[in-house]
Amino acid sequence: MKNLHEILKKEKYKKVKFKITKTQHLLIKAKINGVRGNFILDTGASNSCVGFEHIALFNLNAQDSITRASGAGATGMLTQTALENKLELGSWKNHSFDLVIFDLSHVNEALTAYKSKTVDGIIGADVLLKGKAIIDYYNNYLYLR
């Protein structure tokens, strides 16, 4: 649909560009607490997350969590949470955003094995739902409201 952008702009959606990697992941840039990072946009991830090694980088106030994380190839992983962070994807902003923190080394090892860039975290369905997301795969845009 060639008028998608105009329709969504009228509905106050913000447009964010993403890239498709060699591994067919959607790679998107985001800022957490004012710090830019590279993230996988993952519709199948229930929560957005960052790796333990990035707690200081993103100025996160990490707290222990009883929740265990599961993902492709890994289950029962220990987690922490970081509450009320500022998240920015392009011009879309959320000033009270919660993140899950856990070991993303298995994700980055897999990406490295395929000679792809490593990531700082994952943007998940929590962002997509909150932003009433529309993904335009043909033009590589994420729209958030």
Salt bridges, closest charged atoms under 4 A:
GLU11 OE1 - ARG145 NH1 3.72
GLU53 OE2 - HIS54 NE2 3.54
GLU88 OE2 - LYS86 NZ 3.71
ASP120 OD1 - HIS54 NE2 3.28
